[in-house]
Amino acid sequence: MKKFGIIGGDKRNIFLRELLEDDFNKVEVFNNNLDAVVKNSDVIIAGTPFTTEEDFLFFPLTDTKIKAHELIDLLREEQILIAGSINAGLMSYAKETGKNVVDLLNNECFALQSAVPTAEGAIKIAIEKTDYTLSTSTVMVIGFGRIGSVLAKMLQGMGAKVFVVVNNIVDFAKAQSLGHKAVMHKDINDYLLKTDIVMNTATNDVLTEKNFFYIDKDALVIDLSSPPFGIDTRLNGLYGIQVIWARALPGKIAPRSVAYYMRDVIYEIVGG
């Protein structure tokens, strides 16, 4: 039996608590006393993502505001903090202060499993925010990593015409071999003109103001990337184009399923 402390997070962590307790572990949940949860736990589990853009811990179900540094500072040498999508600055801070912090999304199996509900969530948003069918749409998927490849396959299966934007010839060949129209990023503007829905999975300014000039005003843009994001939030509404920043989709679409994935990875990390 291990002593787990759960601090923040969304419905995934609610279901995770149940699973951990079903395995006869002791689980303490944050209740306005950060010190107590940390003191009474061997393993601390925070949210995915770990923080908001302002580096507050991710508490989407309450209005709690705790800086991530406060939690890291409280950790004892023998404790493990597990969360997802931890930004580079906080990982560096943890390393410098000798704290054991693990990012769930660095686990390849978990990242691949999480790609499915993320893709399903993106498709759900597209259906809800448009007044036409995906089967008659042209959809651009930017990036062909874990999420991009799953998303492109799902969209293709629904009958959509899919453009996959990549930045190297290996991903270009992979996308083409799977029946997608592959596009090098340098040529993106030529295809934005023909696109109804843009779904971005890549980071670091893949769409800038110059690109928005080529997007139809009735198109929908969905950003699925993690910070620092692929689309600047200031571009929402530019030329009348709607942009949706869709974070933490697995926790909204399939929290119970993802909780099982989390439990298995956490046991692998802590030796449960």
C-alpha positions in Angstrom: 0.0 0.0 0.0 1.2 3.5 -0.9 0.2 6.9 0.2 -0.9 9.1 -2.6 -1.8 12.8 -2.5 -3.9 14.3 -5.3 -3.6 18.0 -5.9 -5.8 19.6 -8.5 -6.5 18.2 -12.0 -9.8 17.5 -13.7 -12.2 14.5 -13.8 -9.3 12.2 -14.7 -7.9 12.6 -11.2 -11.4 12.0 -9.7 -11.6 8.7 -11.4 -7.9 8.0 -10.6 -8.6 8.4 -6.9 -11.3 5.7 -7.1 -8.9 3.3 -8.9 -6.1 3.8 -6.5 -8.4 3.3 -3.5 -9.8 0.1 -5.1 -6.2 -1.2 -5.0 -6.2 -0.5 -1.3 -3.9 2.5 -1.5 -4.4 5.4 0.9 -5.4 8.6 -1.0 -5.5 12.1 0.4 -7.1 14.8 -1.7 -6.2 18.5 -1.5 -8.7 20.4 0.7 -7.2 23.9 1.1 -4.1 22.6 3.0 -1.2 22.0 0.7 1.3 21.3 3.5 -0.9 18.6 4.9 -1.3 16.7 1.6 2.4 16.8 0.9 3.3 15.8 4.4 1.1 12.7 4.4 1.9 11.4 1.0 4.7 9.3 -0.7 3.6 10.2 -4.2 2.0 13.5 -5.2 -0.3 13.5 -8.3 -1.1 16.9 -9.9 -3.0 17.8 -13.1 -2.5 17.4 -16.8 -1.6 20.0 -17.8 0.4 20.7 -14.6 -0.2 24.4 -14.7 -2.1 27.2 -16.3 -0.3 29.7 -18.5 0.5 31.8 -15.4 2.1 28.8 -13.7 -0.7 28.2 -11.2 -1.5 24.6 -10.6 -4.3 23.3 -12.8 -7.5 23.4 -10.8 -10.2 23.5 -13.4 -13.0 22.4 -11.0 -12.3 25.1 -8.4 -11.0 28.6 -8.2 -7.9 27.6 -6.2 -4.8 29.6 -7.0 -1.5 28.0 -6.0 1.8 28.7 -7.7 3.6 25.5 -8.9 6.8 26.6 -7.3 5.1 26.4 -3.9 4.3 22.7 -4.4 7.8 21.9 -5.7 9.4 23.6 -2.7 7.4 21.5 -0.3 8.6 18.2 -1.8 10.9 16.0 0.3 13.9 14.3 -1.3 12.2 10.8 -1.2 8.9 12.0 -2.7 7.8 11.8 -6.3 5.6 14.4 -8.0 3.8 13.2 -11.1 1.9 15.4 -13.5 1.5 16.0 -17.2 2.7 18.6 -19.7 5.1 20.2 -17.3 6.8 23.3 -18.8 10.5 23.4 -19.3 11.0 26.1 -16.7 9.4 24.2 -13.9 11.2 21.0 -14.8 14.5 22.9 -14.7 13.6 24.4 -11.3 12.7 21.0 -9.9 16.0 19.6 -11.1 18.0 22.5 -9.7 16.3 22.1 -6.3 16.9 18.3 -6.2 13.2 17.4 -6.5 11.9 14.3 -8.2 9.3 15.4 -10.8 8.0 13.1 -13.6 6.0 14.2 -16.6 3.4 11.6 -17.6 3.5 12.6 -21.2 7.1 11.6 -21.5 5.8 8.0 -21.2 5.4 7.0 -24.8 2.6 4.5 -24.1 0.5 7.0 -22.1 1.1 9.7 -24.7 -0.1 7.4 -27.5 -3.2 6.3 -25.5 -4.0 10.0 -24.7 -3.9 10.8 -28.4 -7.1 9.0 -29.1 -9.4 11.0 -26.8 -7.6 14.2 -27.9 -8.5 13.5 -31.5 -12.0 12.5 -30.6 -12.4 15.8 -28.7 -11.1 17.8 -31.6 -13.7 16.2 -33.9 -16.4 16.8 -31.4 -15.5 20.5 -31.3 -15.5 20.7 -35.1 -18.9 19.1 -35.4 -20.4 21.4 -32.7 -18.8 24.6 -34.1 -19.7 24.2 -37.8 -22.9 24.0 -39.8 -21.7 21.5 -42.3 -20.6 17.8 -42.2 -17.1 16.7 -41.8 -17.6 14.2 -44.7 -18.0 17.2 -47.1 -15.2 19.2 -45.5 -11.5 19.8 -46.3 -9.6 19.6 -43.0 -6.0 20.7 -42.5 -4.0 18.8 -39.8 -0.8 20.6 -38.9 1.8 18.1 -37.5 2.0 14.4 -37.9 3.1 13.2 -34.5 1.1 11.1 -32.0 -2.0 13.3 -32.1 -1.8 14.4 -35.7 -1.5 10.9 -37.2 -4.5 9.6 -35.2 -6.6 12.7 -36.0 -5.8 12.5 -39.7 -6.8 8.8 -39.8 -10.1 9.5 -38.0 -11.0 12.4 -40.2 -10.2 10.4 -43.3 -12.4 7.6 -42.0 -15.3 10.0 -41.7 -14.9 11.0 -45.4 -13.1 14.3 -45.0 -10.5 15.4 -47.4 -7.4 15.8 -45.3 -4.3 17.9 -45.9 -1.4 17.0 -43.5 1.2 19.8 -43.0 4.7 18.5 -42.1 8.1 20.0 -41.9 10.3 17.1 -43.0 10.4 14.6 -45.8 10.0 11.5 -43.6 6.6 12.7 -42.2 5.7 13.8 -45.8 6.3 10.2 -47.0 4.4 8.7 -44.0 1.4 10.9 -44.6 1.3 10.2 -48.3 1.6 6.5 -47.8 -1.5 6.5 -45.6 -3.6 8.2 -48.3 -3.4 11.8 -47.0 -2.4 14.8 -49.1 0.9 15.8 -47.6 2.0 19.5 -47.6 5.3 20.9 -46.6 5.0 23.8 -44.1 6.6 26.3 -46.5 3.7 25.7 -48.9 0.9 26.0 -46.3 -0.6 29.2 -47.6 -1.5 27.6 -50.9 -3.7 25.0 -49.1 -5.1 27.3 -46.4 -7.2 28.9 -49.2 -8.9 25.5 -49.8 -9.4 24.6 -46.1 -12.7 24.6 -44.1 -11.2 23.5 -40.7 -7.6 23.8 -39.5 -6.5 21.6 -36.6 -3.1 22.3 -35.2 -1.1 19.8 -33.2 2.4 21.5 -33.5 4.0 24.2 -31.3 6.1 27.3 -31.9 4.2 29.7 -34.2 3.1 27.4 -37.0 0.4 29.8 -37.9 1.1 33.5 -37.8 -0.8 36.7 -38.7 0.6 36.4 -42.3 -1.0 32.9 -42.6 -4.3 34.1 -41.4 -4.6 36.4 -44.4 -5.1 33.2 -46.5 -7.7 31.5 -44.3 -11.4 31.9 -45.2 -13.3 34.1 -42.7 -15.8 31.2 -42.3 -13.2 28.6 -41.5 -12.7 27.2 -38.0 -9.2 27.0 -36.4 -8.6 24.6 -33.5 -5.3 24.6 -31.6 -4.6 21.3 -29.8 -1.0 22.0 -29.0 0.6 22.5 -25.6 2.4 25.7 -24.4 4.0 27.6 -26.0 1.2 26.8 -28.5 1.3 26.9 -32.2 -1.1 29.8 -32.6 -0.8 33.1 -30.8 -4.0 33.7 -28.7 -4.0 37.3 -29.9 -5.0 36.1 -33.4 -8.5 35.0 -32.3 -11.0 37.1 -34.4 -8.3 38.3 -36.9 -10.1 38.8 -40.2 -13.2 37.4 -38.4 -11.7 33.9 -38.0 -12.8 31.9 -35.0 -9.9 30.2 -33.1 -10.5 27.7 -30.3 -7.6 26.7 -27.9 -8.5 23.2 -26.9 -6.5 22.0 -23.9 -6.9 19.0 -21.6 -9.4 17.3 -24.0 -8.8 13.7 -22.7 -10.1 14.9 -19.3 -13.3 16.3 -21.0 -13.9 13.5 -23.5 -12.9 10.3 -21.8 -11.7 10.9 -18.2 -12.6 7.4 -16.9 -10.6 5.7 -19.7 -7.6 8.0 -19.3 -7.7 7.4 -15.5 -6.9 3.7 -16.2 -4.0 4.7 -18.4 -2.7 7.0 -15.7 -3.0 4.4 -13.0 -0.9 1.9 -15.0 1.8 4.4 -15.8 1.9 5.7 -12.2 2.4 2.1 -10.9 5.1 1.6 -13.4 6.9 4.8 -12.2 6.5 4.1 -8.4 6.8 0.4 -8.6 3.2 -0.3 -7.5 
